[in-house]
Amino acid sequence: MEKGELVPLEVVLDLLKEAMVAKAKAGAKGFLIDGYPREVQQGKMFEIEICPCTLVLYYEVTEDVMKKRLKHRGETSGRVDDNEETIIKRLKTFNDLTVPVMDYYNQKAKTVSAGGTIDEVFTKTCSILDNYCQ
């Protein structure tokens, strides 16, 4: 994480599968997975090995806002990977690998404008999920 790179695909899939199976056995009706998939191959393998994806939420925000939020998180959380150098690498990784995910999942994607406050973004997210679940 300190290098701004992604965790290996197999590790992420194993962790997700283990957590989802446990929750499904406990009666979960669905899953909201934050920050995943981060690249097209992750999404493809997830659907082969775990289950089909039915909805993708994409939080659209400018790079300036992302940098500001990550720097603030680093100041308040003590995370060593929220520094200027790693943030720049992380944004490049995002642009190179994650943006194509939106092309791949275009038919299943809903975009949330995330430049507002936490409450505004949460309200928009709830609206999308409420409409989806009806």
SELOGU-807320 format. One record per atom (N, C-alpha, C): residue number from 0; residue in three letters; x, y, z; atom name. Coordinates in pm, 1 decimal. Example, Ala and Ser with C-alpha at 12.3 -4.5 7.8 and 13.67 -1.06 7.14 Angstrom:
PT, 0, ala, 1319.0, -569.0, 780.0, N;
PT, 0, ala, 1230.0, -450.0, 780.0, CA;
PT, 0, ala, 1320.0, -330.0, 780.0, C;
PT, 1, ser, 1285.0, -225.0, 708.0, N;
PT, 1, ser, 1367.0, -106.0, 714.0, CA;
PT, 1, ser, 1290.0, 3.0, 787.0, C;
//
This chain:
PT, 0, met, 80.8, -119.1, 0.0, N;
PT, 0, met, 0.0, 0.0, 0.0, CA;
PT, 0, met, 85.8, 126.5, 0.0, C;
PT, 1, glu, 198.5, 122.0, 67.9, N;
PT, 1, glu, 282.4, 240.2, 75.7, CA;
PT, 1, glu, 334.6, 281.9, -61.5, C;
PT, 2, lys, 341.9, 187.8, -155.9, N;
PT, 2, lys, 391.3, 218.8, -289.0, CA;
PT, 2, lys, 281.5, 270.2, -380.8, C;
PT, 3, gly, 156.4, 271.5, -333.9, N;
PT, 3, gly, 45.3, 317.9, -416.5, CA;
PT, 3, gly, -2.1, 214.6, -516.4, C;
PT, 4, glu, 36.8, 88.1, -497.3, N;
PT, 4, glu, 0.2, -18.4, -589.1, CA;
PT, 4, glu, -117.6, -97.3, -533.2, C;
PT, 5, leu, -178.9, -182.4, -618.5, N;
PT, 5, leu, -292.3, -262.7, -577.6, CA;
PT, 5, leu, -246.6, -392.0, -510.6, C;
PT, 6, val, -329.6, -441.6, -417.4, N;
PT, 6, val, -306.2, -571.3, -353.9, CA;
PT, 6, val, -328.8, -678.2, -459.9, C;
PT, 7, pro, -253.0, -788.7, -459.8, N;
PT, 7, pro, -270.5, -893.6, -561.0, CA;
PT, 7, pro, -414.1, -945.3, -569.4, C;
PT, 8, leu, -459.4, -971.8, -691.1, N;
PT, 8, leu, -595.6, -1014.9, -720.7, CA;
PT, 8, leu, -638.9, -1135.2, -637.9, C;
PT, 9, glu, -556.1, -1237.1, -629.6, N;
PT, 9, glu, -592.7, -1359.6, -559.5, CA;
PT, 9, glu, -617.1, -1333.9, -411.3, C;
PT, 10, val, -538.1, -1248.2, -351.7, N;
PT, 10, val, -553.2, -1215.6, -209.8, CA;
PT, 10, val, -687.3, -1146.9, -186.0, C;
PT, 11, val, -719.0, -1049.8, -269.0, N;
PT, 11, val, -844.7, -976.6, -254.3, CA;
PT, 11, val, -963.5, -1069.7, -274.4, C;
PT, 12, leu, -959.4, -1154.3, -378.8, N;
PT, 12, leu, -1069.9, -1246.9, -404.1, CA;
PT, 12, leu, -1090.5, -1343.0, -287.7, C;
PT, 13, asp, -982.9, -1396.1, -234.1, N;
PT, 13, asp, -995.3, -1487.8, -119.9, CA;
PT, 13, asp, -1059.5, -1419.0, 0.2, C;
PT, 14, leu, -1017.8, -1297.8, 28.6, N;
PT, 14, leu, -1073.9, -1224.2, 142.4, CA;
PT, 14, leu, -1221.6, -1192.7, 121.0, C;
PT, 15, leu, -1255.3, -1147.7, 1.3, N;
PT, 15, leu, -1395.2, -1116.9, -28.4, CA;
PT, 15, leu, -1483.0, -1241.5, -21.1, C;
PT, 16, lys, -1437.2, -1348.1, -81.4, N;
PT, 16, lys, -1515.6, -1471.7, -83.5, CA;
PT, 16, lys, -1540.8, -1521.9, 58.4, C;
PT, 17, glu, -1436.9, -1524.3, 138.5, N;
PT, 17, glu, -1449.1, -1570.1, 277.1, CA;
PT, 17, glu, -1551.3, -1486.3, 354.1, C;
PT, 18, ala, -1542.5, -1354.1, 342.0, N;
PT, 18, ala, -1634.5, -1265.0, 413.6, CA;
PT, 18, ala, -1777.2, -1277.4, 360.8, C;
PT, 19, met, -1792.5, -1287.5, 229.2, N;
PT, 19, met, -1926.6, -1295.2, 170.6, CA;
PT, 19, met, -1994.7, -1428.1, 202.8, C;
PT, 20, val, -1921.6, -1536.8, 200.3, N;
PT, 20, val, -1979.3, -1667.3, 233.8, CA;
PT, 20, val, -2027.7, -1665.7, 379.0, C;
PT, 21, ala, -1946.5, -1612.5, 468.0, N;
PT, 21, ala, -1985.2, -1606.6, 609.5, CA;
PT, 21, ala, -2111.9, -1523.1, 628.3, C;
PT, 22, lys, -2119.0, -1409.7, 562.6, N;
PT, 22, lys, -2236.7, -1322.5, 575.9, CA;
PT, 22, lys, -2358.9, -1383.3, 508.5, C;
PT, 23, ala, -2340.5, -1451.1, 396.6, N;
PT, 23, ala, -2452.4, -1515.4, 327.7, CA;
PT, 23, ala, -2512.0, -1624.3, 417.3, C;
PT, 24, lys, -2427.5, -1700.0, 485.5, N;
PT, 24, lys, -2474.4, -1803.8, 577.3, CA;
PT, 24, lys, -2552.8, -1742.6, 693.3, C;
PT, 25, ala, -2519.2, -1617.3, 727.2, N;
PT, 25, ala, -2586.9, -1548.1, 837.4, CA;
PT, 25, ala, -2713.1, -1475.7, 790.3, C;
PT, 26, gly, -2744.5, -1486.5, 659.1, N;
PT, 26, gly, -2869.2, -1430.0, 609.9, CA;
PT, 26, gly, -2859.4, -1300.5, 531.3, C;
PT, 27, ala, -2740.1, -1257.4, 495.0, N;
PT, 27, ala, -2726.0, -1134.1, 417.0, CA;
PT, 27, ala, -2798.8, -1147.4, 283.9, C;
PT, 28, lys, -2864.1, -1040.4, 242.3, N;
PT, 28, lys, -2941.0, -1041.1, 116.8, CA;
PT, 28, lys, -2861.9, -984.3, 0.0, C;
PT, 29, gly, -2752.7, -919.2, 28.8, N;
PT, 29, gly, -2670.7, -859.8, -75.5, CA;
PT, 29, gly, -2546.4, -799.1, -14.3, C;
PT, 30, phe, -2461.8, -743.1, -99.7, N;
PT, 30, phe, -2334.1, -690.9, -54.0, CA;
PT, 30, phe, -2301.0, -560.8, -124.8, C;
PT, 31, leu, -2246.8, -467.1, -50.0, N;
PT, 31, leu, -2193.3, -343.5, -103.9, CA;
PT, 31, leu, -2043.9, -346.2, -74.4, C;
PT, 32, ile, -1963.3, -352.5, -179.3, N;
PT, 32, ile, -1818.6, -366.3, -163.2, CA;
PT, 32, ile, -1752.8, -234.3, -203.4, C;
PT, 33, asp, -1693.3, -168.2, -108.8, N;
PT, 33, asp, -1632.0, -37.4, -129.6, CA;
PT, 33, asp, -1497.1, -50.1, -199.4, C;
PT, 34, gly, -1479.9, 26.7, -307.2, N;
PT, 34, gly, -1349.7, 32.8, -373.6, CA;
PT, 34, gly, -1313.2, -88.3, -456.1, C;
PT, 35, tyr, -1414.1, -159.0, -504.1, N;
PT, 35, tyr, -1386.1, -282.2, -577.1, CA;
PT, 35, tyr, -1487.9, -300.7, -687.7, C;
PT, 36, pro, -1451.6, -344.5, -804.7, N;
PT, 36, pro, -1316.4, -377.3, -848.6, CA;
PT, 36, pro, -1238.4, -250.7, -885.2, C;
PT, 37, arg, -1110.9, -260.8, -874.4, N;
PT, 37, arg, -1024.8, -147.8, -908.9, CA;
PT, 37, arg, -963.3, -161.4, -1046.2, C;
PT, 38, glu, -980.0, -276.8, -1105.4, N;
PT, 38, glu, -936.7, -297.3, -1243.2, CA;
PT, 38, glu, -1029.4, -401.7, -1305.9, C;
PT, 39, val, -1037.3, -401.7, -1436.6, N;
PT, 39, val, -1131.8, -487.7, -1508.5, CA;
PT, 39, val, -1110.6, -634.5, -1475.3, C;
PT, 40, gln, -986.3, -680.3, -1471.6, N;
PT, 40, gln, -959.8, -821.8, -1444.3, CA;
PT, 40, gln, -1014.0, -862.8, -1307.8, C;
PT, 41, gln, -1006.2, -775.4, -1208.3, N;
PT, 41, gln, -1063.1, -806.4, -1077.1, CA;
PT, 41, gln, -1212.5, -831.7, -1089.1, C;
PT, 42, gly, -1281.4, -746.9, -1163.9, N;
PT, 42, gly, -1425.3, -762.9, -1181.9, CA;
PT, 42, gly, -1460.4, -892.2, -1252.2, C;
PT, 43, lys, -1387.9, -923.1, -1357.1, N;
PT, 43, lys, -1412.7, -1046.9, -1431.6, CA;
PT, 43, lys, -1392.6, -1169.7, -1342.5, C;
PT, 44, met, -1282.4, -1171.3, -1269.2, N;
PT, 44, met, -1253.2, -1286.4, -1183.2, CA;
PT, 44, met, -1353.3, -1295.6, -1067.8, C;
PT, 45, phe, -1395.2, -1182.2, -1014.8, N;
PT, 45, phe, -1496.3, -1181.6, -909.3, CA;
PT, 45, phe, -1623.7, -1249.5, -958.5, C;
PT, 46, glu, -1666.9, -1213.6, -1079.8, N;
PT, 46, glu, -1791.0, -1269.4, -1133.3, CA;
PT, 46, glu, -1777.4, -1417.9, -1166.7, C;
PT, 47, ile, -1659.4, -1462.9, -1202.7, N;
PT, 47, ile, -1636.5, -1605.0, -1230.3, CA;
PT, 47, ile, -1630.4, -1684.9, -1099.9, C;
PT, 48, glu, -1557.2, -1633.6, -1001.8, N;
PT, 48, glu, -1529.0, -1711.5, -881.0, CA;
PT, 48, glu, -1626.7, -1689.6, -766.2, C;
PT, 49, ile, -1697.3, -1576.9, -766.5, N;
PT, 49, ile, -1783.8, -1548.4, -651.3, CA;
PT, 49, ile, -1930.0, -1533.5, -693.7, C;
PT, 50, cys, -1963.2, -1428.3, -765.5, N;
PT, 50, cys, -2101.8, -1409.2, -811.4, CA;
PT, 50, cys, -2107.3, -1293.0, -910.4, C;
PT, 51, pro, -2215.1, -1286.6, -989.9, N;
PT, 51, pro, -2228.9, -1175.7, -1084.8, CA;
PT, 51, pro, -2248.8, -1041.8, -1012.7, C;
PT, 52, cys, -2198.1, -939.4, -1071.6, N;
PT, 52, cys, -2217.4, -803.5, -1021.9, CA;
PT, 52, cys, -2346.9, -749.0, -1082.2, C;
PT, 53, thr, -2428.7, -685.3, -999.4, N;
PT, 53, thr, -2555.9, -633.3, -1050.4, CA;
PT, 53, thr, -2562.0, -481.5, -1054.6, C;
PT, 54, leu, -2474.0, -413.8, -981.2, N;
PT, 54, leu, -2473.2, -267.4, -978.5, CA;
PT, 54, leu, -2334.3, -218.6, -940.4, C;
PT, 55, val, -2288.8, -113.4, -1008.0, N;
PT, 55, val, -2162.6, -48.5, -974.4, CA;
PT, 55, val, -2191.7, 97.8, -944.8, C;
PT, 56, leu, -2146.3, 145.4, -830.0, N;
PT, 56, leu, -2155.2, 287.2, -796.7, CA;
PT, 56, leu, -2018.6, 349.9, -821.4, C;
PT, 57, tyr, -2018.7, 458.2, -896.4, N;
PT, 57, tyr, -1893.3, 527.6, -926.3, CA;
PT, 57, tyr, -1901.8, 667.0, -865.9, C;
PT, 58, tyr, -1812.8, 697.1, -773.1, N;
PT, 58, tyr, -1810.2, 827.4, -708.1, CA;
PT, 58, tyr, -1716.5, 918.7, -785.4, C;
PT, 59, glu, -1775.9, 1012.8, -855.1, N;
PT, 59, glu, -1701.2, 1103.6, -941.5, CA;
PT, 59, glu, -1662.8, 1229.0, -863.3, C;
PT, 60, val, -1531.9, 1257.9, -862.2, N;
PT, 60, val, -1480.1, 1373.6, -789.8, CA;
PT, 60, val, -1348.3, 1415.0, -855.4, C;
PT, 61, thr, -1315.5, 1541.6, -847.7, N;
PT, 61, thr, -1192.7, 1589.6, -910.8, CA;
PT, 61, thr, -1069.5, 1537.8, -835.4, C;
PT, 62, glu, -957.5, 1534.5, -906.3, N;
PT, 62, glu, -832.6, 1492.2, -842.7, CA;
PT, 62, glu, -792.6, 1586.8, -730.3, C;
PT, 63, asp, -819.1, 1715.7, -746.9, N;
PT, 63, asp, -786.1, 1811.1, -640.5, CA;
PT, 63, asp, -861.3, 1778.5, -511.8, C;
PT, 64, val, -988.2, 1746.0, -524.0, N;
PT, 64, val, -1068.2, 1710.7, -406.0, CA;
PT, 64, val, -1017.1, 1580.0, -346.4, C;
PT, 65, met, -984.8, 1481.8, -431.7, N;
PT, 65, met, -931.7, 1355.0, -381.0, CA;
PT, 65, met, -801.9, 1378.0, -303.8, C;
PT, 66, lys, -711.1, 1457.5, -360.2, N;
PT, 66, lys, -584.2, 1485.2, -292.2, CA;
PT, 66, lys, -608.4, 1550.9, -156.8, C;
PT, 67, lys, -696.2, 1648.8, -155.4, N;
PT, 67, lys, -725.3, 1721.2, -30.8, CA;
PT, 67, lys, -782.1, 1626.2, 74.6, C;
PT, 68, arg, -875.6, 1540.8, 34.0, N;
PT, 68, arg, -936.9, 1447.7, 129.1, CA;
PT, 68, arg, -836.6, 1345.6, 179.7, C;
PT, 69, leu, -751.2, 1294.0, 91.4, N;
PT, 69, leu, -651.9, 1195.3, 133.9, CA;
PT, 69, leu, -546.8, 1256.8, 226.0, C;
PT, 70, lys, -505.9, 1378.9, 196.3, N;
PT, 70, lys, -410.0, 1446.4, 284.1, CA;
PT, 70, lys, -471.1, 1468.0, 422.2, C;
PT, 71, his, -597.0, 1509.0, 424.5, N;
PT, 71, his, -665.2, 1529.3, 552.1, CA;
PT, 71, his, -674.9, 1397.8, 628.9, C;
PT, 72, arg, -708.8, 1289.1, 557.0, N;
PT, 72, arg, -716.5, 1158.1, 622.0, CA;
PT, 72, arg, -580.6, 1120.7, 680.9, C;
PT, 73, gly, -473.9, 1147.7, 607.3, N;
PT, 73, gly, -340.1, 1117.6, 656.9, CA;
PT, 73, gly, -306.1, 1195.4, 782.1, C;
PT, 74, glu, -351.2, 1319.3, 788.9, N;
PT, 74, glu, -324.7, 1402.9, 906.0, CA;
PT, 74, glu, -402.9, 1356.2, 1028.0, C;
PT, 75, thr, -520.5, 1300.3, 1005.8, N;
PT, 75, thr, -606.2, 1262.6, 1118.3, CA;
PT, 75, thr, -598.7, 1115.0, 1155.1, C;
PT, 76, ser, -551.0, 1030.9, 1062.6, N;
PT, 76, ser, -550.9, 887.0, 1089.9, CA;
PT, 76, ser, -411.8, 831.7, 1118.2, C;
PT, 77, gly, -310.9, 902.6, 1076.1, N;
PT, 77, gly, -175.4, 854.0, 1093.5, CA;
PT, 77, gly, -132.0, 753.8, 987.2, C;
PT, 78, arg, -213.4, 737.5, 882.8, N;
PT, 78, arg, -177.1, 643.1, 775.8, CA;
PT, 78, arg, -52.8, 693.0, 703.7, C;
PT, 79, val, 47.0, 606.6, 692.2, N;
PT, 79, val, 171.8, 645.3, 627.3, CA;
PT, 79, val, 157.3, 655.3, 475.5, C;
PT, 80, asp, 52.6, 593.7, 419.1, N;
PT, 80, asp, 36.6, 595.0, 273.8, CA;
PT, 80, asp, -46.0, 714.2, 223.9, C;
PT, 81, asp, -87.1, 803.4, 311.5, N;
PT, 81, asp, -159.1, 923.9, 270.1, CA;
PT, 81, asp, -65.1, 1044.4, 270.2, C;
PT, 82, asn, 38.5, 1035.4, 187.1, N;
PT, 82, asn, 132.5, 1146.4, 171.3, CA;
PT, 82, asn, 132.3, 1186.2, 23.7, C;
PT, 83, glu, 188.0, 1301.6, -6.1, N;
PT, 83, glu, 182.8, 1358.1, -141.7, CA;
PT, 83, glu, 234.6, 1260.9, -248.1, C;
PT, 84, glu, 351.4, 1202.7, -223.9, N;
PT, 84, glu, 412.7, 1113.9, -323.0, CA;
PT, 84, glu, 324.9, 991.0, -350.7, C;
PT, 85, thr, 276.1, 927.1, -246.6, N;
PT, 85, thr, 193.8, 807.6, -263.1, CA;
PT, 85, thr, 58.0, 842.0, -322.1, C;
PT, 86, ile, 2.3, 955.1, -284.7, N;
PT, 86, ile, -126.5, 997.9, -340.2, CA;
PT, 86, ile, -115.7, 1015.5, -491.4, C;
PT, 87, ile, -8.7, 1077.2, -538.3, N;
PT, 87, ile, 12.0, 1097.0, -682.4, CA;
PT, 87, ile, 20.8, 962.0, -753.4, C;
PT, 88, lys, 95.7, 867.6, -694.1, N;
PT, 88, lys, 105.8, 733.3, -752.5, CA;
PT, 88, lys, -30.6, 664.7, -752.9, C;
PT, 89, arg, -104.5, 680.3, -643.8, N;
PT, 89, arg, -235.5, 617.7, -632.6, CA;
PT, 89, arg, -332.8, 673.2, -736.5, C;
PT, 90, leu, -327.7, 803.1, -761.1, N;
PT, 90, leu, -415.1, 863.5, -862.4, CA;
PT, 90, leu, -377.8, 816.0, -1002.6, C;
PT, 91, lys, -248.7, 798.2, -1028.9, N;
PT, 91, lys, -207.7, 744.7, -1158.3, CA;
PT, 91, lys, -257.9, 601.3, -1174.7, C;
PT, 92, thr, -242.8, 521.4, -1069.9, N;
PT, 92, thr, -294.2, 384.0, -1073.0, CA;
PT, 92, thr, -444.4, 385.2, -1097.5, C;
PT, 93, phe, -514.9, 473.8, -1028.6, N;
PT, 93, phe, -660.0, 485.8, -1046.4, CA;
PT, 93, phe, -694.0, 517.6, -1191.8, C;
PT, 94, asn, -629.1, 616.8, -1247.1, N;
PT, 94, asn, -658.6, 657.2, -1384.8, CA;
PT, 94, asn, -622.6, 549.2, -1486.4, C;
PT, 95, asp, -512.2, 480.2, -1462.8, N;
PT, 95, asp, -467.8, 376.5, -1556.5, CA;
PT, 95, asp, -552.0, 249.6, -1549.7, C;
PT, 96, leu, -593.2, 210.0, -1428.7, N;
PT, 96, leu, -657.7, 80.2, -1411.5, CA;
PT, 96, leu, -806.5, 86.5, -1377.9, C;
PT, 97, thr, -845.0, 181.0, -1295.2, N;
PT, 97, thr, -981.7, 183.0, -1245.8, CA;
PT, 97, thr, -1078.7, 247.9, -1342.4, C;
PT, 98, val, -1039.5, 353.7, -1407.1, N;
PT, 98, val, -1129.4, 421.4, -1500.4, CA;
PT, 98, val, -1182.8, 324.8, -1607.7, C;
PT, 99, pro, -1103.0, 234.1, -1664.5, N;
PT, 99, pro, -1157.7, 139.0, -1762.0, CA;
PT, 99, pro, -1267.4, 47.8, -1704.7, C;
PT, 100, val, -1271.1, 32.9, -1572.1, N;
PT, 100, val, -1377.4, -46.0, -1510.0, CA;
PT, 100, val, -1514.2, 14.1, -1544.0, C;
PT, 101, met, -1520.7, 144.9, -1551.1, N;
PT, 101, met, -1648.2, 210.1, -1582.6, CA;
PT, 101, met, -1692.3, 178.8, -1724.7, C;
PT, 102, asp, -1599.0, 166.0, -1816.0, N;
PT, 102, asp, -1634.9, 124.8, -1952.1, CA;
PT, 102, asp, -1688.2, -17.9, -1952.1, C;
PT, 103, tyr, -1621.7, -104.5, -1878.2, N;
PT, 103, tyr, -1660.5, -245.7, -1872.9, CA;
PT, 103, tyr, -1799.4, -264.2, -1810.4, C;
PT, 104, tyr, -1826.1, -190.2, -1702.8, N;
PT, 104, tyr, -1953.5, -203.0, -1630.7, CA;
PT, 104, tyr, -2053.4, -93.9, -1667.8, C;
PT, 105, asn, -2035.9, -32.5, -1781.6, N;
PT, 105, asn, -2118.5, 81.0, -1821.6, CA;
PT, 105, asn, -2268.3, 56.4, -1804.1, C;
PT, 106, gln, -2317.0, -60.0, -1842.8, N;
PT, 106, gln, -2460.0, -90.5, -1834.7, CA;
PT, 106, gln, -2508.5, -109.3, -1690.8, C;
PT, 107, lys, -2417.7, -138.0, -1599.7, N;
PT, 107, lys, -2454.3, -162.9, -1459.9, CA;
PT, 107, lys, -2416.7, -46.4, -1368.6, C;
PT, 108, ala, -2361.0, 59.6, -1425.2, N;
PT, 108, ala, -2302.7, 167.1, -1345.3, CA;
PT, 108, ala, -2399.0, 282.1, -1320.7, C;
PT, 109, lys, -2391.0, 334.8, -1200.4, N;
PT, 109, lys, -2458.8, 458.2, -1161.8, CA;
PT, 109, lys, -2350.8, 550.9, -1106.9, C;
PT, 110, thr, -2351.1, 676.3, -1154.7, N;
PT, 110, thr, -2250.2, 772.7, -1111.9, CA;
PT, 110, thr, -2306.4, 862.7, -1003.0, C;
PT, 111, val, -2227.5, 881.6, -898.3, N;
PT, 111, val, -2262.4, 969.6, -787.6, CA;
PT, 111, val, -2163.4, 1085.8, -789.1, C;
PT, 112, ser, -2215.0, 1207.7, -803.1, N;
PT, 112, ser, -2129.5, 1325.8, -793.3, CA;
PT, 112, ser, -2088.9, 1340.3, -646.7, C;
PT, 113, ala, -1958.9, 1324.9, -618.7, N;
PT, 113, ala, -1912.3, 1315.1, -480.6, CA;
PT, 113, ala, -1830.6, 1435.2, -435.7, C;
PT, 114, gly, -1848.4, 1548.5, -498.6, N;
PT, 114, gly, -1772.5, 1666.6, -460.0, CA;
PT, 114, gly, -1831.0, 1741.5, -342.3, C;
PT, 115, gly, -1951.0, 1702.2, -299.2, N;
PT, 115, gly, -2019.1, 1772.1, -190.0, CA;
PT, 115, gly, -1978.5, 1722.3, -53.4, C;
PT, 116, thr, -2062.5, 1752.2, 43.5, N;
PT, 116, thr, -2037.0, 1710.2, 181.3, CA;
PT, 116, thr, -2066.1, 1560.8, 196.8, C;
PT, 117, ile, -2023.3, 1506.4, 308.0, N;
PT, 117, ile, -2049.7, 1365.5, 336.9, CA;
PT, 117, ile, -2199.8, 1339.2, 334.3, C;
PT, 118, asp, -2277.2, 1426.4, 396.9, N;
PT, 118, asp, -2422.9, 1407.2, 401.1, CA;
PT, 118, asp, -2485.0, 1413.8, 262.0, C;
PT, 119, glu, -2437.4, 1504.2, 177.4, N;
PT, 119, glu, -2491.0, 1515.3, 41.3, CA;
PT, 119, glu, -2461.1, 1388.9, -39.7, C;
PT, 120, val, -2339.8, 1340.1, -29.7, N;
PT, 120, val, -2301.3, 1219.3, -103.8, CA;
PT, 120, val, -2378.0, 1098.6, -50.7, C;
PT, 121, phe, -2394.6, 1090.3, 79.5, N;
PT, 121, phe, -2470.2, 981.2, 139.6, CA;
PT, 121, phe, -2615.7, 982.5, 92.3, C;
PT, 122, thr, -2676.6, 1099.4, 88.8, N;
PT, 122, thr, -2815.6, 1111.6, 43.3, CA;
PT, 122, thr, -2829.6, 1067.4, -102.1, C;
PT, 123, lys, -2736.2, 1108.0, -187.1, N;
PT, 123, lys, -2738.6, 1066.3, -328.1, CA;
PT, 123, lys, -2722.9, 914.8, -339.9, C;
PT, 124, thr, -2632.8, 859.7, -260.7, N;
PT, 124, thr, -2609.1, 715.4, -263.2, CA;
PT, 124, thr, -2734.7, 639.6, -219.5, C;
PT, 125, cys, -2795.0, 683.3, -111.0, N;
PT, 125, cys, -2916.9, 617.8, -61.5, CA;
PT, 125, cys, -3027.5, 622.5, -165.8, C;
PT, 126, ser, -3039.0, 733.8, -233.5, N;
PT, 126, ser, -3142.4, 747.7, -338.0, CA;
PT, 126, ser, -3121.8, 645.4, -449.4, C;
PT, 127, ile, -3000.2, 631.5, -494.5, N;
PT, 127, ile, -2969.2, 533.4, -599.1, CA;
PT, 127, ile, -2999.1, 391.7, -550.8, C;
PT, 128, leu, -2954.2, 359.9, -430.3, N;
PT, 128, leu, -2976.2, 224.4, -377.0, CA;
PT, 128, leu, -3123.9, 197.3, -351.6, C;
PT, 129, asp, -3196.9, 296.9, -301.9, N;
PT, 129, asp, -3341.2, 279.9, -279.5, CA;
PT, 129, asp, -3412.4, 251.9, -410.9, C;
PT, 130, asn, -3377.7, 327.1, -514.6, N;
PT, 130, asn, -3439.9, 305.4, -645.9, CA;
PT, 130, asn, -3401.7, 169.8, -702.7, C;
PT, 131, tyr, -3279.6, 127.8, -681.9, N;
PT, 131, tyr, -3231.4, 0.4, -733.3, CA;
PT, 131, tyr, -3302.8, -117.9, -665.0, C;
PT, 132, cys, -3325.3, -106.0, -536.5, N;
PT, 132, cys, -3381.9, -217.0, -458.8, CA;
PT, 132, cys, -3533.5, -229.6, -470.8, C;
PT, 133, gln, -3597.2, -137.7, -537.3, N;
PT, 133, gln, -3744.2, -145.0, -550.4, CA;
PT, 133, gln, -3785.1, -240.5, -657.3, C;
//
